[in-house]
């Protein structure tokens, strides 16, 4: 898959093929742990409870890439570890994740790029039992009227990038996330027409089906 496609999805630095040498860039500042207040800990507990209760989600999405390119499509998320992002035409891209791995399909180029889900910031959201401590470190919490957002990174690899989850508040409802890569390039995904619950056909998350390139 072309580098521009991976960059548009916010996961280029995490999916460089073995042996490839990415261009040298100036080192970006790494995220730092936030000293949590009592109010922060209360909100973190609420967010953990909400996300761990969220098992399936279907929605329309709108994605803004680091270069400003906008794309839309349909998204399915099934925790733990499964997701499907089906981009509307004319985009040839499809993202499928399941069984611990993810695949990017470029139908136009007939190319597939695989990556381990555990290496991506978005993998935090898809964990079976999400815990915002230990393996995950919180780097920021912001509160606005009717909204709360929390930023985080993998504790053992802060240089891999960070994930910010944005929720509507009272009641909590996931509405958006931002993935920031090691070069501080940000990809934003906003969710619309969100439907929670229900069961999905598991074929949606199959990553080895050659028909996905058709």
C-alpha positions as CSV (number, residue, x, y, z in Angstrom):
1,X,0.0,0.0,0.0
2,X,1.2,3.5,-0.8
3,X,2.6,5.5,2.1
4,X,0.0,8.2,1.6
5,X,-2.8,5.7,2.4
6,X,-1.2,4.6,5.7
7,X,-0.5,8.2,6.6
8,X,-4.1,9.1,5.9
9,X,-5.2,6.5,8.3
10,X,-2.9,7.8,11.0
11,X,-0.9,4.6,11.3
12,X,2.0,5.1,8.9
13,X,4.8,5.1,11.5
14,X,3.5,1.8,13.0
15,X,3.2,0.0,9.7
16,X,6.6,0.5,7.9
17,X,7.5,-2.9,6.3
18,X,10.4,-4.8,7.8
19,X,13.7,-3.5,6.3
20,X,12.2,-0.2,5.2
21,X,14.0,2.9,6.4
22,X,11.7,5.8,7.1
23,X,12.9,9.3,6.4
24,X,14.7,11.0,9.2
25,X,12.7,13.6,11.0
26,X,13.4,15.8,14.0
27,X,12.5,14.1,17.2
28,X,9.1,15.2,18.5
29,X,8.5,15.6,22.2
30,X,7.1,12.5,23.8
31,X,3.8,12.6,25.8
32,X,4.2,12.7,29.6
33,X,2.1,11.3,32.4
34,X,-0.5,13.6,33.9
35,X,-0.6,13.9,37.7
36,X,-4.3,12.9,38.3
37,X,-6.4,14.9,40.7
38,X,-9.3,13.3,42.6
39,X,-11.7,14.6,40.0
40,X,-9.6,13.2,37.3
41,X,-9.6,9.7,38.9
42,X,-13.4,9.9,39.2
43,X,-13.8,10.7,35.5
44,X,-11.2,8.0,34.5
45,X,-13.2,5.4,36.5
46,X,-16.4,6.5,34.7
47,X,-14.7,6.3,31.3
48,X,-13.3,2.8,32.0
49,X,-16.7,1.5,33.1
50,X,-18.3,2.9,30.0
51,X,-15.8,1.5,27.6
52,X,-15.7,-1.9,29.2
53,X,-19.5,-2.0,28.9
54,X,-19.2,-1.1,25.2
55,X,-19.0,-4.4,23.3
56,X,-20.4,-3.6,19.9
57,X,-20.8,-0.3,18.0
58,X,-21.9,0.6,14.5
59,X,-21.7,4.1,13.1
60,X,-21.0,6.4,10.2
61,X,-17.6,8.0,10.4
62,X,-15.9,11.1,9.0
63,X,-12.1,11.1,9.0
64,X,-9.8,14.0,8.6
65,X,-6.2,13.0,7.7
66,X,-3.1,14.9,8.6
67,X,-3.0,16.6,5.2
68,X,-6.6,17.8,5.6
69,X,-8.1,15.1,3.3
70,X,-11.6,14.1,4.3
71,X,-13.2,10.7,3.8
72,X,-16.3,9.0,5.1
73,X,-17.7,5.5,5.5
74,X,-19.2,2.9,7.8
75,X,-17.5,1.5,10.9
76,X,-18.1,-1.6,13.0
77,X,-16.4,-2.2,16.3
78,X,-16.6,-5.3,18.4
79,X,-14.5,-5.5,21.5
80,X,-12.2,-7.2,22.1
81,X,-10.0,-6.7,19.0
82,X,-12.3,-6.4,16.1
83,X,-13.1,-3.5,13.8
84,X,-14.0,-2.8,10.2
85,X,-13.7,0.6,8.5
86,X,-15.3,0.5,5.0
87,X,-14.6,3.7,3.1
88,X,-17.1,5.2,0.7
89,X,-16.2,5.4,-3.0
90,X,-14.1,6.7,-4.6
91,X,-11.7,5.7,-1.8
92,X,-10.3,2.2,-2.4
93,X,-9.4,1.6,1.2
94,X,-10.7,-0.9,3.7
95,X,-9.4,-1.6,7.2
96,X,-10.2,-4.9,8.9
97,X,-8.9,-6.1,12.3
98,X,-9.4,-9.4,14.1
99,X,-7.5,-12.1,15.8
100,X,-4.9,-9.7,17.1
101,X,-3.9,-8.4,13.7
102,X,-5.1,-5.7,11.2
103,X,-5.1,-5.5,7.4
104,X,-5.2,-2.5,5.1
105,X,-6.7,-3.3,1.7
106,X,-6.2,-1.0,-1.3
107,X,-8.7,-2.4,-3.8
108,X,-7.4,-0.1,-6.6
109,X,-3.8,-1.3,-6.2
110,X,-4.7,-4.8,-5.2
111,X,-2.4,-4.5,-2.2
112,X,-2.6,-5.6,1.4
113,X,-0.6,-4.3,4.4
114,X,-0.7,-6.1,7.7
115,X,0.1,-4.8,11.2
116,X,-0.1,-6.1,14.8
117,X,-3.1,-4.4,16.5
118,X,-1.1,-4.2,19.7
119,X,1.4,-1.8,18.1
120,X,-1.2,0.9,17.3
121,X,-2.7,3.5,19.7
122,X,-6.2,2.5,18.6
123,X,-5.5,-1.0,19.9
124,X,-5.9,0.5,23.4
125,X,-9.6,1.1,22.7
126,X,-10.1,-2.5,21.4
127,X,-8.5,-4.2,24.5
128,X,-10.7,-6.9,26.2
129,X,-10.4,-5.3,29.6
130,X,-9.4,-1.6,29.2
131,X,-7.5,-0.2,32.2
132,X,-6.2,3.4,32.0
133,X,-3.2,2.7,34.2
134,X,-0.3,0.4,34.2
135,X,0.2,-0.5,30.5
136,X,-1.6,2.7,29.5
137,X,-0.6,6.2,30.8
138,X,-3.0,9.2,30.8
139,X,-1.3,12.3,29.4
140,X,-4.2,14.8,29.5
141,X,-7.9,15.3,30.5
142,X,-9.9,18.2,29.3
143,X,-13.5,19.2,30.2
144,X,-15.8,21.4,28.2
145,X,-19.5,22.0,28.5
146,X,-21.1,18.7,27.7
147,X,-17.9,17.0,26.7
148,X,-14.8,15.4,28.2
149,X,-11.7,14.1,26.5
150,X,-8.8,12.0,27.7
151,X,-5.4,11.5,26.0
152,X,-3.3,8.4,26.6
153,X,-0.3,6.4,25.3
154,X,1.2,3.0,25.8
155,X,3.4,3.3,28.9
156,X,6.3,1.2,27.5
157,X,6.4,2.9,24.1
158,X,5.5,6.6,24.4
159,X,7.3,7.3,21.1
160,X,4.7,5.3,19.2
161,X,2.1,8.1,19.4
162,X,-1.0,8.8,21.4
163,X,-4.7,8.4,21.4
164,X,-7.3,10.9,22.5
165,X,-10.9,9.8,23.1
166,X,-13.7,12.4,23.0
167,X,-17.0,11.7,24.8
168,X,-20.3,13.5,25.0
169,X,-21.0,13.7,28.8
170,X,-24.0,13.1,31.0
171,X,-24.4,10.4,29.8
172,X,-21.1,9.4,28.5
173,X,-21.0,8.5,24.8
174,X,-17.9,8.0,22.5
175,X,-18.1,10.5,19.7
176,X,-14.5,11.0,18.4
177,X,-10.9,10.0,18.6
178,X,-7.6,11.5,17.5
179,X,-4.5,9.5,16.8
180,X,-1.2,11.5,17.0
181,X,1.8,9.9,15.4
182,X,5.4,10.3,16.5
183,X,5.8,13.3,14.2
184,X,2.8,15.0,15.8
185,X,0.6,14.5,12.7
186,X,-3.0,14.0,13.8
187,X,-5.8,12.0,12.3
188,X,-9.3,12.6,13.6
189,X,-12.3,10.2,13.3
190,X,-15.7,11.5,14.3
191,X,-18.7,9.1,14.7
192,X,-22.3,9.8,13.7
193,X,-25.6,7.8,13.8
194,X,-24.0,5.6,16.5
195,X,-25.8,2.4,17.4
196,X,-24.7,0.3,20.4
197,X,-25.3,-3.3,21.1
198,X,-26.4,-6.1,18.8
199,X,-24.5,-8.9,17.1
200,X,-22.4,-8.7,13.9
201,X,-21.7,-11.3,11.3
202,X,-18.1,-12.4,12.1
203,X,-17.3,-12.4,8.4
204,X,-17.0,-8.6,8.7
205,X,-13.8,-9.1,10.6
206,X,-12.1,-11.8,8.6
207,X,-8.7,-10.5,7.5
208,X,-7.6,-13.2,5.1
209,X,-10.5,-13.2,2.6
210,X,-9.1,-12.5,-0.9
211,X,-12.5,-11.2,-1.9
212,X,-11.8,-8.1,0.1
213,X,-9.7,-6.9,-2.8
214,X,-12.5,-7.2,-5.3
